[in-house]
Amino acid sequence: MNTNKMSEEFKHNRRRFLGTMTMAMAATQIGVFRSADAQSSQTGSADVPAIKPGTNTSFDSLKQIDAGLLNIGYAEAGPADGPPVILLHGWPYDIYSYVDVAPLLASAGYRVIVPYLRGYGTTRFLSSETLRNGQPSVVALDTIALMDALKIKKAIIGGFDWGGRSVDIIAALWPERCKAIVSVSGYLIASPAANKLPLPPKAEYQWWYQYYFATERGALGYDKYRHDFGKLIWQIASPKWDFDDATFDRTAASFNNPDHVAIVIHNYRYRLGLAEGESQYNDLENKINEGPVITVPAITLEGDANGAPHYPNDTPYRKKFSGKYEYRVITGGIGHNLPQEAPQAFARAIIDVDGF
């Protein structure tokens, strides 16, 4: 199908400050964990079919490709010549966060790519000598490498948690590769220097697992209990999400990746300034540390039952988006893993931002 013709068809079819600055500061230090299963507070055209979360339990197509430092495993759905959409997961989640979103977008004509991040699922390092690096710039750069490998010049990119941070970084540092973005919990770019600032005890309590990971006991504990750990985070982050064991187990299998623990521990230690990054990425990290403005069209989403630290609304980060922008709250007991809990709302945001 001709891409320009498809674009015209899409255009035709789309149409809490209750918190404190403590929470705003806290939210700059970590991705928000939320689960959702409801509708957006925004009104819009009924361009996405209603779907019950958990309707799908697998992807039709799983592939592998060498990209940059990795051999990346990814799910793909939709026509090969459709407008590309790349969807990025977080921790402790995986590609199944988008198992219901992908077919919705595919049915609308999009080519949907959902990669396993480094340290998850079937993604592997090409060399045993490569540092198992989890610093934010590198995790974001993996997506650029994937786009290059797939010969995708520009895509709509969406994500939450680690994926939301990567989405923001990609849009800020490589805007020419982003047609538009959907970012759960808004602007998640923060520097290690900012992350070192102390917070009041109530706010610090939210980051317990980061402090745990800062210790060798924590690293050993996560290695031994990663599955139990992941389920606990899901429960805390999405207190109203009634997921079953089968749903969690599908995702938890991706934590068996041989590099998973090293990547997770390095990511959180680096963000607290407790681990070094690699010098070849210093220029990228310096740009990130400046808190760059995002110029591409953007929709930011937040669930109404987020159990993890998050911005109470978009006031603290609104000025970080200089292009066409919209903020949506997804209601109905939605937590951090918003695309899996509210797939219809997430898919609609992707389609809507494509029309900006």
HELIX and SHEET records of a PDB file:
HELIX    1   1 THR A    3  ASN A   13  1                                  11    
HELIX    2   2 MET A   21  ALA A   27  1                                   7    
HELIX    3   3 ILE A   95  TYR A   98  5                                   4    
HELIX    4   4 VAL A  101  SER A  107  1                                   7    
HELIX    5   5 PRO A  136  ALA A  149  1                                  14    
HELIX    6   6 TRP A  162  LEU A  173  1                                  12    
HELIX    7   7 PRO A  175  ARG A  177  5                                   3    
HELIX    8   8 PRO A  192  ASN A  195  1                                   4    
HELIX    9   9 PRO A  201  GLU A  204  1                                   4    
HELIX   10  10 TYR A  205  TRP A  207  5                                   3    
HELIX   11  11 TRP A  208  PHE A  213  1                                   6    
HELIX   12  12 GLU A  216  ALA A  237  1                                  22    
HELIX   13  13 ASP A  245  ALA A  252  1                                   8    
HELIX   14  14 ALA A  253  ASN A  256  5                                   4    
HELIX   15  15 HIS A  260  ARG A  271  1                                  12    
HELIX   16  16 SER A  279  TYR A  281  5                                   3    
HELIX   17  17 ASN A  282  ASN A  289  1                                   8    
HELIX   18  18 ARG A  318  LYS A  320  5                                   3    
HELIX   19  19 LEU A  338  GLU A  341  1                                   4    
HELIX   20  20 PRO A  343  ASP A  354  1                                  12    
SHEET    1   A 8 LEU A  62  ALA A  67  0                                        
SHEET    2   A 8 LEU A  70  ALA A  77 -1                                        
SHEET    3   A 8 ARG A 111  PRO A 115 -1                                        
SHEET    4   A 8 PRO A  84  LEU A  88  1                                        
SHEET    5   A 8 ALA A 155  GLY A 159  1                                        
SHEET    6   A 8 CYS A 178  VAL A 184  1                                        
SHEET    7   A 8 ALA A 298  GLY A 303  1                                        
SHEET    8   A 8 TYR A 325  ILE A 330  1                                        
SHEET    1   B 3 LEU A  62  ALA A  67  0                                        
SHEET    2   B 3 LEU A  70  ALA A  77 -1                                        
SHEET    3   B 3 ARG A 124  PHE A 125 -1                                        
END                                                                             
